[in-house]
């Protein structure tokens, strides 16, 4: 049984919320090994920041290190339990919708958890890519939908996405909402069917 995707419950749990949403999107509830959820809860919300660093920038959030560690553990569990998906970490310039390593999983029933920019770095689940349009689930529910050119909010697809935007909106190198941001700070975890 598939479940609707969920919103974060605090100002800083976008990482674990997006990882849980990826699992809800990819797996039926009775197919998801408990150990994957344990890994999400044990590894995320570590409060560190940036690729390979342990310098505490703030006390909130999920670091790139934690995301990379989750990807590794996911693959170990997937191999052992013969799951149908494999995770791959994309960094820096590889996080671009024009990169086949990025767009390929979406075209084949996979998903991506990617860091984007809001007022701060923020994780979302990307579930669709078609004809230059990207569909994503942002776990941060605003009091009123944000209004940005080229961005459409919807509540009509609770199992799939709540934001649709042009791919170039994400590929920007600025720090505006839902851009992938500056190239050296980019990270995404792909989940691809084996």
Contact map, one row per residue, 1 for C-alpha under 8 A:
11100000000000000000000000011100000000000000000000000000000000000000000000000000000000000000000000000000000000000000000000000000000000000000000000000000000000000000000000000000000000000000000000
11110000000000000000000110111000000000000000000000000000000000000000000000000000000000000000000000000000000000000000000000000000000000000000000000000000000000100000000000000000000000000000000000
11111000000000000000000110011000000000000000000000000000000000000000000000000000000000000000000000000000000000000000000000000000000000000000000000000000000000100000000000000000000000000000000000
01111100000000000000000100000000000000000000000000000000000000000000000000000000000000000000000000000000000000000000000000000000000000000000000000000000000001110000000000000000000000000000000000
00111110000000000000100110000000000000000000000000000000000000000000000000000000000000000000000000000000000000000000000000000000000000001000000000000000000001110000000000000000000000000000000000
00011111000000001000100000000000000000000000000000000000000000000000000000000000000000000000000000000000000000000000000000000000000000000010000000000000000000000000000000000000000000000000000000
00001111100000001000000000000000000000000000000000000000000000000000000000000000000000000000000000000000000000000000000000000000000000000111100000000000000000000000000000000000000000000000000000
00000111111111001000000000000000000000000000000000000000000000000000000000000000000000000000000000000000000000000000000000000000000000000011100000000000000000000000000000000000000000000000000000
00000011111010000000000000000000000000000000000000000000000000000000000000000000000000000000000000000000000000000000000000000000000000000000000000000000000000000000000000000000000000000000000000
00000001111110000000000000000000000000000000000000000000000000000000000000000000000000000000000000000000000000000000000000000000000000000000000000000000000000000000000000000000000000000000000000
00000001111111000000000000000000000000000000000000000000000000000000000000000000000000000000000000000000000000000000000000000000000000000000000000000000000000000000000000000000000000000000000000
00000001011111100000000000000000000000000000100000000000000110000000000000000000000000000000000000000000000000000000000000000000000000000000000000000000000000000000000000000000000000000000000000
00000001111111111000000000000000000000000000100000000000000011000000000000000000000000000000000000000000000000000000000000000000000000000000000000000000000000000000000000000000000000000000000000
00000001001111111100000000000000000000000000000000000000000011000000000000000000000000000000000000000000000000000000000001110000000000000011000000000000000000000000000000000000000000000000000000
00000000000111111110000000000000000000000001100000000000000011000000000000000000000000000000000000000000000000000000000001110000000000000000000000000000000000000000000000000000000000000000000000
00000000000011111111000000000000000000011001100000000000000001000000000000000000000000000000000000000000000000000000000000000000000000000000000000000000000000000000000000000000000000000000000000
00000111000011111111100000000000000000000000000000000000000000000000000000000000000000000000000000000000000000000000000000000000000000000010000000000000000000000000000000000000000000000000000000
00000000000001111111110000000000000000000000000000000000000000000000000000000000000000000000000000000000000000001000000000111000000000000110000000000000000000000000000000000000000000000000000000
00000000000000111111111000000000000000010000000000000000000000000000000000000000000000000000000000000000000000001000000000001000000000000000000000000000000000000000000000000000000000000000000000
00000000000000011111111100000000000010010000000000000000000000000000000000000000000000000000000000000000000000000000000000000000000000000000000000000000000000000000000000000000000000000000000000
00001100000000001111111110000000000000000000000000000000000000000000000000000000000000000000000000000000000000000000000000001000000000000000000000000000000000000000000000000000000000000000000000
00000000000000000111111111000000000000000000000000000000000000000000000000000000000000000000000000000000000000111000000000001000000000000000000000000000000000000000000000000000000000000000000000
00000000000000000011111111100001000000000000000000000000000000000000000000000000000000000000000000000000000000000000000000000000000000000000000000000000000000000000000000000000000000000000000000
01111000000000000001111111111000000000000000000000000000000000000000000000000000000000000000000000000000000000000000000000000000000000000000000000000000000000000000000000000000000000000000000000
01101000000000000000111111110000000000000000000000000000000000000000000000000000000000000000000000000000000000100000000000000000000000000000000000000000000000110000000000000000000000000000000000
00000000000000000000011111110000000000000000000000000000000000000000000000000000000000000000000000000000000001100000000000000000000000000000000000000000000000000000000000000000000000000000000000
01000000000000000000001111111111000000000000000000000000000000000000000000000000000000000000000000000000000000000000000000000000000000000000000000000000000000000000000000000000000000000000000000
11100000000000000000000111111111000000000000000000000000000000000000000000000000000000000000000000000000000000000000000000000000000000000000000000000000000000000000000000000000000000000000000000
11100000000000000000000100111111000000000000000000000000000000000000000000000000000000000000000000000000000000000000000000000000000000000000000000000000000000000000000000000000000000000000000000
10000000000000000000000000111111000000000000000000000000000000000000000000000000000000000000000000000000000000000000000000000000000000000000000000000000000000000000000000000000000000000000000000
00000000000000000000000000111111100000000000000000000000000000000000000000000000000000000000000000000000000000000000000000000000000000000000000000000000000000000000000000000000000000000000000000
00000000000000000000001000111111110100000000000000000000000000000000000000000000000000000000000000000000000000000000000000000000000000000000000000000000000000000000000000000000000000000000000000
00000000000000000000000000000011111110000000000000000000000000000000000000000000000000000000000000000000000000000000000000000000000000000000000000000000000000000000000000000000000000000000000000
00000000000000000000000000000001111111000000000000000000000000000000000000000000000000000000000000000000000000000000000000000000000000000000000000000000000000000000000000000000000000000000000000
00000000000000000000000000000000111111100000000000000000000000000000000000001000000000000000000000000000000000000000000000000000000000000000000000000000000000000000000000000000000000000000000000
00000000000000000000000000000001111111110000000000000000000000000000000011001000000000000000000000000000000000000000000000000000000000000000000000000000000000000000000000000000000000000000000000
00000000000000000001000000000000111111111000000000000000000000000000000000000000000000000000000000000000000000000000000000000000000000000000000000000000000000000000000000000000000000000000000000
00000000000000000000000000000000011111111100000000000000000000000000000000000000000000000000000000000000000000000000000000000000000000000000000000000000000000000000000000000000000000000000000000
00000000000000000000000000000000001111111110000000000000000000000000010011000000000000000000000000000000000000000000000000000000000000000000000000000000000000000000000000000000000000000000000000
00000000000000010011000000000000000111111111000000000000000000000000010000000000000000000000000000000000000000000000000000000000000000000000000000000000000000000000000000000000000000000000000000
00000000000000010000000000000000000011111111000000000000000000000000000000000000000000000000000000000000000000000000000000000000000000000000000000000000000000000000000000000000000000000000000000
00000000000000000000000000000000000001111111000000000000000000000000000000000000000000000000000000000000000000000000000000000000000000000000000000000000000000000000000000000000000000000000000000
00000000000000000000000000000000000000111111110000000000000000000110110000000000000000000000000000000000000000000000000000000000000000000000000000000000000000000000000000000000000000000000000000
00000000000000110000000000000000000000011111110000000000000011100110000000000000000000000000000000000000000000000000000000000000000000000000000000000000000000000000000000000000000000000000000000
00000000000110110000000000000000000000000011111000000000000111100000000000000000000000000000000000000000000000000000000000000000000000000000000000000000000000000000000000000000000000000000000000
00000000000000000000000000000000000000000011111100000000001111100100000000000000000000000000000000000000000000000000000000000000000000000000000000000000000000000000000000000000000000000000000000
00000000000000000000000000000000000000000000111110000001111111100000000000000000000000000000000000000000000000000000000000000000000000000000000000000000000000000000000000000000000000000000000000
00000000000000000000000000000000000000000000011111001111111111100000000000000000000000000000000000000000000000000000000000000000000000000000000000000000000000000000000000000000000000000000000000
00000000000000000000000000000000000000000000001111101111110001111000000000000000000000000000000000000000000000000000000000000000000000000000000000000000000000000000000000000000000000000000000000
00000000000000000000000000000000000000000000000111111000000000111000000000000000000000000000000000000000000000000000000000000000000000000000000000000000000000000000000000000000000000001000000000
00000000000000000000000000000000000000000000000011111000000000111000000000000000000000000000000000000000000000000000000000000000000000000000000000000000000000000000000000000000000000001000000000
00000000000000000000000000000000000000000000000001111100000000011000000000000000000000000000000000000000000000000000000000000000000000000000000000000000000000000000000000000000000000000000000000
00000000000000000000000000000000000000000000000111111110000000001000000000000000000000000000000000000000000000000000000000000000000000000000000000000000000000000000000000000000000000000000000000
00000000000000000000000000000000000000000000000110011111000000000000000000000000000000000000000000000000000000000000000000000000000000000000000000000000000000000000000000000000000000000000000000
00000000000000000000000000000000000000000000000110001111100000000000000000000000000000000000000000000000000000000000000000000000000000000000000000000000000000000000000000000000000000000000000000
00000000000000000000000000000000000000000000001110000111111000000000000000000000000000000000000000000000000000000000000000000000000000000000000000000000000000000000000000000000000000000000000000
00000000000000000000000000000000000000000000001110000011111000000000000000000000000000000000000000000000000000000000000000000000000000000000000000000000000000000000000000000000000000000000000000
00000000000000000000000000000000000000000000001110000001111110000000000000000000000000000000000000000000000000000000000000000000000000000000000000000000000000000000000000000000000000000000000000
00000000000000000000000000000000000000000000011100000001111110000000000000000000000000000000000000000000000000000000000000000000000000000000000000000000000000000000000000000000000000000000000000
00000000000100000000000000000000000000000000111100000000011111000000000000000000000000000000000000000000000000000000000000000000000000000000000000000000000000000000000000000000000000000000000000
00000000000111100000000000000000000000000001111100000000011111100000000000000000000000000000000000000000000000000000000000000000000000000000000000000000000000000000000000000000000000000000000000
00000000000011110000000000000000000000000001111110000000000111110110000000000000000000000000000000000000000000000000000000000000000000000000000000000000000000000000000000000000000000000000000000
00000000000000000000000000000000000000000001111111100000000011111110000000000000000000000000000000000000000000000000000000000000000000000000000000000000000000000000000000000000000000000000000000
00000000000000000000000000000000000000000000000011110000000001111111000000000000000000000000000000000000000000000000000000000000000000000000000000000000000000000000000000000000000000000010000000
00000000000000000000000000000000000000000000000011111000000000111111100000000000000000000000000000000000000000000000000000000000000000000000000000000000000000000000000000000000000000000000000000
00000000000000000000000000000000000000000011010000000000000001111111110000000000000000000000000000000000000000000000000000000000000000000000000000000000000000000000000000000000000000000000000000
00000000000000000000000000000000000000000011000000000000000001111111111000000000000000000000000000000000000000000000000000000000000000000000000000000000000000000000000000000000000000000000100000
00000000000000000000000000000000000000000000000000000000000000011111111100000000000000001000000000000000000000000000000000000000000000000000000000000000000000000000000000000000000000000000100000
00000000000000000000000000000000000000000010000000000000000000001111111110000000000000000000000000000000000000000000000000000000000000000000000000000000000000000000000000000000000000000000000000
00000000000000000000000000000000000000110010000000000000000000000111111111000000000000000000000000000000000000000000000000000000000000000000000000000000000000000000000000000000000000000000000000
00000000000000000000000000000000000000000000000000000000000000000011111111100000000000111000000000000000000000000000000000000000000000000000000000000000000000000000000000000000000000000000100000
00000000000000000000000000000000000000000000000000000000000000000001111111110000000000100000000000000000000000000000000000000000000000000000000000000000000000000000000000000000000000000000000000
00000000000000000000000000000000000100100000000000000000000000000000111111111000000000000000000000000000000000000000000000000000000000000000000000000000000000000000000000000000000000000000000000
00000000000000000000000000000000000100100000000000000000000000000000011111111100000001100000000000000000000000000000000000000000000000000000000000000000000000000000000000000000000000000000000000
00000000000000000000000000000000000000000000000000000000000000000000001111111110000001100000000000000000000000000000000000000000000000000000000000000000000000000000000000000000000000000000000000
00000000000000000000000000000000000000000000000000000000000000000000000111111111000000000000000000000000000000000000000000000000000000000000000000000000000000000000000000000000000000000000000000
00000000000000000000000000000000001100000000000000000000000000000000000011111111101000000000000000000000000000000000000000000000000000000000000000000000000000000000000000000000000000000000000000
00000000000000000000000000000000000000000000000000000000000000000000000001111111111111000000000000000000000000000000000000000000000000000000000000000000000000000000000000000000000000000000000000
00000000000000000000000000000000000000000000000000000000000000000000000000111111111000000000000000000000000000000000000000000000000000000000000000000000000000000000000000000000000000000000000000
00000000000000000000000000000000000000000000000000000000000000000000000000011111111000000000000000000000000000000000000000000000000000000000000000000000000000000000000000000000000000000000000000
00000000000000000000000000000000000000000000000000000000000000000000000000001111111000000000000000000000000000000000000000000000000000000000000000000000000000000000000000000000000000000000000000
00000000000000000000000000000000000000000000000000000000000000000000000000000111111100000000000000000000000000000000000000000000000000000000000000000000000000000000000000000000000000000000000000
00000000000000000000000000000000000000000000000000000000000000000000000000001111111110000000000000000000000000000000000000000000000000000000000000000000000000000000000000000000000000000000000000
00000000000000000000000000000000000000000000000000000000000000000000000000000100011111000000000000000000000000000000000000000000000000000000000000000000000000000000000000000000000000000000000011
00000000000000000000000000000000000000000000000000000000000000000000000000000100001111100000000000000000000001000000000000000000000000000000000000000000000000000000000000000000000000000000001111
00000000000000000000000000000000000000000000000000000000000000000000000001100100000111110000000000000000000000000000000000000000000000000000000000000000000000000000000000000000000000000000011111
00000000000000000000000000000000000000000000000000000000000000000000001101100000000011111000000000000000000000000000000000000000000000000000000000000000000000000000000000000000000000000000111100
00000000000000000000000000000000000000000000000000000000000000000000001000000000000001111100000000000000000000000000000000000000000000000000000000000000000000000000000000000000000000000000111000
00000000000000000000000000000000000000000000000000000000000000000001001000000000000000111110000000000000000000000000000000000000000000000000000000000000000000000000000000000000000000000011110000
00000000000000000000000000000000000000000000000000000000000000000000000000000000000000011111011000000100000000000000000000000000000000000000000000000000000000000000000000000000000000000011110000
00000000000000000000000000000000000000000000000000000000000000000000000000000000000000001111111000000000000000000000000000000000000000000000000000000000000000000000000000000000000000011111000000
00000000000000000000000000000000000000000000000000000000000000000000000000000000000000000111111000000000000000000000000000000000000000000000000000000000000000000000000000000000000000111110000000
00000000000000000000000000000000000000000000000000000000000000000000000000000000000000000011111100000000000000000000000000000000000000000000000000000000000000000000000000000000000000110100000000
00000000000000000000000000000000000000000000000000000000000000000000000000000000000000000111111100101100000000000000000000000000000000000000000000000000000000000000000000000000000000000000000000
00000000000000000000000000000000000000000000000000000000000000000000000000000000000000000111111110100100000000000000000000000000000000000000000000000000000000000000000000000000000100000111000000
00000000000000000000000000000000000000000000000000000000000000000000000000000000000000000000111111100100000000000000000000000000000000000000000000000000000000000000000001100000000100000000000000
00000000000000000000000000000000000000000000000000000000000000000000000000000000000000000000001111110110000000000000000000000000000000000000000000000000000000000000001001100000000000000000000000
00000000000000000000000000000000000000000000000000000000000000000000000000000000000000000000000111110110000000000000000000000000000000000000000000000000000000000000000000000000000000000000000000
00000000000000000000000000000000000000000000000000000000000000000000000000000000000000000000011111111110000000000000000000000000000000000000000000000000000000000000000000000000000000000000000000
00000000000000000000000000000000000000000000000000000000000000000000000000000000000000000000000011111111000000000000000000000000000000000000000000000000000000000000000000000000000000000000000000
00000000000000000000000000000000000000000000000000000000000000000000000000000000000000000000010000111111100000000000000000000000000000000000000000000000000000000000000000000000000000000000000000
00000000000000000000000000000000000000000000000000000000000000000000000000000000000000000100011111111111110000010000000000000000000000000000000000000000000000000000000000000000000000000000010000
00000000000000000000000000000000000000000000000000000000000000000000000000000000000000000000000011111111111000000000000000000000100000000000000000000000000000000000000000000000000000000000000000
00000000000000000000000000000000000000000000000000000000000000000000000000000000000000000000000000011111111100000000000000000000000000000000000000000000000000000000000000000000000000000000000000
00000000000000000000000000000000000000000000000000000000000000000000000000000000000000000000000000001111111111110000000000000000000000000000000000000000000000000000000000000000000000000000011110
00000000000000000000000000000000000000000000000000000000000000000000000000000000000000000000000000000111111111110000000000000111100000000000000000000000000000000000000000000000000000000000000100
00000000000000000000000000000000000000000000000000000000000000000000000000000000000000000000000000000011111111000000000000000001110000000000000000000000000000000000000000000000000000000000000000
00000000000000000000000000000000000000000000000000000000000000000000000000000000000000000000000000000001111111000000000000000000000000000000000000000000000000000000000000000000000000000000000110
00000000000000000000000000000000000000000000000000000000000000000000000000000000000000000000000000000000111111100000000000000000000000000000000000000000000000000000000000000000000000000000000110
00000000000000000000000001000000000000000000000000000000000000000000000000000000000010000000000000000000111111110000000000000010000000000000000000000000000000000000000000000000000000000000011110
00000000000000000000010011000000000000000000000000000000000000000000000000000000000000000000000000000000110011111000000000001111000000000000000000000000000000000000000000000000000000000000011100
00000000000000000000010000000000000000000000000000000000000000000000000000000000000000000000000000000100110001111100000000001110000000000000000000000000000000000000000000000000000000000001111000
00000000000000000110010000000000000000000000000000000000000000000000000000000000000000000000000000000000000000111110000000111100000000000000000000000000000000000000000000000000000000000001110000
00000000000000000000000000000000000000000000000000000000000000000000000000000000000000000000000000000000000000011111000000111100000000000000000000000000000000000000000000000000000100000011100000
00000000000000000000000000000000000000000000000000000000000000000000000000000000000000000000000000000000000000001111100011110000000000000000000000000000000000000000000000000000000100000111000000
00000000000000000000000000000000000000000000000000000000000000000000000000000000000000000000000000000000000000000111110011110000000000000000000000000000000000000000000001000000111110000100000000
00000000000000000000000000000000000000000000000000000000000000000000000000000000000000000000000000000000000000000011111111000000000000000000000000000000000000000000000000000011111110000000000000
00000000000000000000000000000000000000000000000000000000000000000000000000000000000000000000000000000000000000000001111111000000000000000000000000000000000000000000000000000011110000000000000000
00000000000000000000000000000000000000000000000000000000000000000000000000000000000000000000000000000000000000000000111110000000000000000000000000000000000000000000000000000011100000000000000000
00000000000000000000000000000000000000000000000000000000000000000000000000000000000000000000000000000000000000000000111111000000000000000000000000000000000000000000000000000000000000000000000000
00000000000000000000000000000000000000000000000000000000000000000000000000000000000000000000000000000000000000000011111111100000000000000000000000000000000000000000000000000000000000000000000000
00000000000001100000000000000000000000000000000000000000000000000000000000000000000000000000000000000000000000000011110111110000000000000000000000000000000000000000000000000000000000000000000000
00000000000001100100000000000000000000000000000000000000000000000000000000000000000000000000000000000000000000001111000011111000000000000100000000000000000000000000000000000000000000000000000000
00000000000001100100000000000000000000000000000000000000000000000000000000000000000000000000000000000000000000001111000001111100000000011110000000000000000000000000000000000000000000000000000000
00000000000000000110110000000000000000000000000000000000000000000000000000000000000000000000000000000000000000111100000000111110000000011100000000000000000000000000000000000000000000000000000000
00000000000000000000000000000000000000000000000000000000000000000000000000000000000000000000000000000000010000111100000000011111000001111000000000000000000000001000000000000000000000000000000000
00000000000000000000000000000000000000000000000000000000000000000000000000000000000000000000000000000000010001110000000000001111100001111000000000000000000000011000000000000000000000000000000000
00000000000000000000000000000000000000000000000000000000000000000000000000000000000000000000000000000000011000100000000000000111110011110000000000000000000000000000000000000000000000000000000000
00000000000000000000000000000000000000000000000000000000000000000000000000000000000000000000000000000010011000000000000000000011111111100000000000000000000000000000000000000000000000000000000000
00000000000000000000000000000000000000000000000000000000000000000000000000000000000000000000000000000000001000000000000000000001111111000000000000000000000000000000000000000000000000000000000000
00000000000000000000000000000000000000000000000000000000000000000000000000000000000000000000000000000000000000000000000000000000111110000000000000000000000000000000000000000000000000000000000000
00000000000000000000000000000000000000000000000000000000000000000000000000000000000000000000000000000000000000000000000000000000111111000000000000000000000000000000011100000000000000000000000000
00000000000000000000000000000000000000000000000000000000000000000000000000000000000000000000000000000000000000000000000000000001111111100000000000000000000000000001111000000000000000000000000000
00000000000000000000000000000000000000000000000000000000000000000000000000000000000000000000000000000000000000000000000000000111110111110000000000000000000000000001111000000000000000000000000000
00000000000000000000000000000000000000000000000000000000000000000000000000000000000000000000000000000000000000000000000000000111100011111000000000000000000000001111100000000000000000000000000000
00000000000000000000000000000000000000000000000000000000000000000000000000000000000000000000000000000000000000000000000000011111000001111100000000000000000000011111000000000000000000000000000000
00001000000000000000000000000000000000000000000000000000000000000000000000000000000000000000000000000000000000000000000000011110000000111110000000000000000000011110000000000000000000000000000000
00000010000000000100000000000000000000000000000000000000000000000000000000000000000000000000000000000000000000000000000000111000000000011111100000000000000000001110000000000000000000000000000000
00000111000001001100000000000000000000000000000000000000000000000000000000000000000000000000000000000000000000000000000000010000000000001111100000000000000000000000000000000000000000000000000000
00000011000001000000000000000000000000000000000000000000000000000000000000000000000000000000000000000000000000000000000000000000000000000111110000000000000000000000000000000000000000000000000000
00000011000000000000000000000000000000000000000000000000000000000000000000000000000000000000000000000000000000000000000000000000000000000111111000000000000000000000000000000000000000000000000000
00000000000000000000000000000000000000000000000000000000000000000000000000000000000000000000000000000000000000000000000000000000000000000001111111000000000000000000000000000000000000000000000000
00000000000000000000000000000000000000000000000000000000000000000000000000000000000000000000000000000000000000000000000000000000000000000000111110000000000000000000000000000000000000000000000000
00000000000000000000000000000000000000000000000000000000000000000000000000000000000000000000000000000000000000000000000000000000000000000000011111000000000000000000000000000000000000000000000000
00000000000000000000000000000000000000000000000000000000000000000000000000000000000000000000000000000000000000000000000000000000000000000000011111100000100000000000000000000000000000000000000000
00000000000000000000000000000000000000000000000000000000000000000000000000000000000000000000000000000000000000000000000000000000000000000000010111110000100000000000000000000000000000000000000000
00000000000000000000000000000000000000000000000000000000000000000000000000000000000000000000000000000000000000000000000000000000000000000000000011111010000000000000000000000000000000000000000000
00000000000000000000000000000000000000000000000000000000000000000000000000000000000000000000000000000000000000000000000000000000000000000000000001111110000000000000000000000000000000000000000000
00000000000000000000000000000000000000000000000000000000000000000000000000000000000000000000000000000000000000000000000000000000000000000000000000111110000000000000000000000000000000000000000000
00000000000000000000000000000000000000000000000000000000000000000000000000000000000000000000000000000000000000000000000000000000000000000000000000011111000000000000110010000000000000000000000000
00000000000000000000000000000000000000000000000000000000000000000000000000000000000000000000000000000000000000000000000000000000000000000000000000111111100000000011110000000000000000000000000000
00000000000000000000000000000000000000000000000000000000000000000000000000000000000000000000000000000000000000000000000000000000000000000000000000000111110000000011100000000000000000000000000000
00000000000000000000000000000000000000000000000000000000000000000000000000000000000000000000000000000000000000000000000000000000000000000000000011000011111000000111000000000000000000000000000000
00000000000000000000000000000000000000000000000000000000000000000000000000000000000000000000000000000000000000000000000000000000000000000000000000000001111110001111000000000000000000000000000000
00000000000000000000000000000000000000000000000000000000000000000000000000000000000000000000000000000000000000000000000000000000000000000000000000000000111111000100000000000000000000000000000000
00000000000000000000000000000000000000000000000000000000000000000000000000000000000000000000000000000000000000000000000000000000000000000000000000000000011111000100000000000000000000000000000000
00000000000000000000000000000000000000000000000000000000000000000000000000000000000000000000000000000000000000000000000000000000000000000000000000000000011111111100000000000000000000000000000000
00011000000000000000000000000000000000000000000000000000000000000000000000000000000000000000000000000000000000000000000000000000000000000000000000000000001111111100000000000000000000000000000000
01111000000000000000000010000000000000000000000000000000000000000000000000000000000000000000000000000000000000000000000000000000000000000000000000000000000011111000000000000000000000000000000000
00011000000000000000000010000000000000000000000000000000000000000000000000000000000000000000000000000000000000000000000000000010000000011000000000000000000011111100000000000000000000000000000000
00000000000000000000000000000000000000000000000000000000000000000000000000000000000000000000000000000000000000000000000000000110000000111100000000000000010011111111000000000000000000000000000000
00000000000000000000000000000000000000000000000000000000000000000000000000000000000000000000000000000000000000000000000000000000000000111100000000000000111111011111000000000000000000000000000000
00000000000000000000000000000000000000000000000000000000000000000000000000000000000000000000000000000000000000000000000000000000000000111100000000000011110000001111100000000000000000000000000000
00000000000000000000000000000000000000000000000000000000000000000000000000000000000000000000000000000000000000000000000000000000000011110000000000000011110000001111110000000000000000000000000000
00000000000000000000000000000000000000000000000000000000000000000000000000000000000000000000000000000000000000000000000000000000000011100000000000000111000000000011111011000000000000000000000000
00000000000000000000000000000000000000000000000000000000000000000000000000000000000000000000000000000000000000000000000000000000000111000000000000000110000000000001111111000000000000000000000000
00000000000000000000000000000000000000000000000000000000000000000000000000000000000000000000000010000000000000000000000000000000000111000000000000000000000000000000111111100000000000000000000000
00000000000000000000000000000000000000000000000000000000000000000000000000000000000000000000000000000000000000000000000000000000000100000000000000000000000000000000011111110000000000000000000000
00000000000000000000000000000000000000000000000000000000000000000000000000000000000000000000000000000000000000000000000000000000000000000000000000000100000000000000111111110000011000000000000000
00000000000000000000000000000000000000000000000000000000000000000000000000000000000000000000000110000000000000000001000000000000000000000000000000000000000000000000111111110000011100000000000000
00000000000000000000000000000000000000000000000000000000000000000000000000000000000000000000000110000000000000000000000000000000000000000000000000000000000000000000001111111000001110000000000000
00000000000000000000000000000000000000000000000000000000000000000000000000000000000000000000000000000000000000000000000000000000000000000000000000000000000000000000000111111100001110000000000000
00000000000000000000000000000000000000000000000000000000000000000000000000000000000000000000000000000000000000000000000000000000000000000000000000000000000000000000000000111110001111100000000000
00000000000000000000000000000000000000000000000000000000000000000000000000000000000000000000000000000000000000000000000000000000000000000000000000000000000000000000000000011111001111000000000000
00000000000000000000000000000000000000000000000000000000000000000000000000000000000000000000000000000000000000000000111000000000000000000000000000000000000000000000000000001111101111000000000000
00000000000000000000000000000000000000000000000000000000000000000000000000000000000000000000000000000000000000000000111000000000000000000000000000000000000000000000000000000111111010000000000000
00000000000000000000000000000000000000000000000000000000000000000000000000000000000000000000000000000000000000000001111000000000000000000000000000000000000000000000000000000011111000000000000000
00000000000000000000000000000000000000000000000000000000000000000000000000000000000000000000000000000000000000000001110000000000000000000000000000000000000000000000000011000001111100000000000000
00000000000000000000000000000000000000000000000000000000000000000000000000000000000000000000000000000000000000000001100000000000000000000000000000000000000000000000000011111111111110000000000000
00000000000000000000000000000000000000000000000000000000000000000000000000000000000000000000001100000000000000000111100000000000000000000000000000000000000000000000000001111110011111100100000000
00000000000000000000000000000000000000000000000000000000000000000000000000000000000000000000000000000000000000000001100000000000000000000000000000000000000000000000000000111111001111101100000000
00000000000000000000000000000000000000000000000000000000000000000000000000000000000000000000000000000000000000000000000000000000000000000000000000000000000000000000000000001110000111111100000000
00000000000000000000000000000000000000000000000000000000000000000000000000000000000000000001100000000000000000000000000000000000000000000000000000000000000000000000000000001000000111111100000000
00000000000000000000000000000000000000000000000000000000000000000000000000000000000000000011100000000000000000000000000000000000000000000000000000000000000000000000000000000000000001111100000000
00000000000000000000000000000000000000000000000001100000000000000000000000000000000000000011000000000000000000000000000000000000000000000000000000000000000000000000000000000000000011111110000000
00000000000000000000000000000000000000000000000000000000000000000000000000000000000000000011101000000000000000000011000000000000000000000000000000000000000000000000000000000000000111111111000000
00000000000000000000000000000000000000000000000000000000000000010000000000000000000000001111001000000000000000000110000000000000000000000000000000000000000000000000000000000000000000001111100000
00000000000000000000000000000000000000000000000000000000000000000000000000000000000000001110001000000000000000011110000000000000000000000000000000000000000000000000000000000000000000000111110000
00000000000000000000000000000000000000000000000000000000000000000011001000000000000000111100000000000000000000011100000000000000000000000000000000000000000000000000000000000000000000000011111000
00000000000000000000000000000000000000000000000000000000000000000000000000000000000001111100000000000100100001111000000000000000000000000000000000000000000000000000000000000000000000000001111100
00000000000000000000000000000000000000000000000000000000000000000000000000000000000011110000000000000000100001110000000000000000000000000000000000000000000000000000000000000000000000000000111110
00000000000000000000000000000000000000000000000000000000000000000000000000000000000011100000000000000000110111100000000000000000000000000000000000000000000000000000000000000000000000000000011111
00000000000000000000000000000000000000000000000000000000000000000000000000000000000111000000000000000000100111000000000000000000000000000000000000000000000000000000000000000000000000000000001111
00000000000000000000000000000000000000000000000000000000000000000000000000000000000111000000000000000000000000000000000000000000000000000000000000000000000000000000000000000000000000000000000111
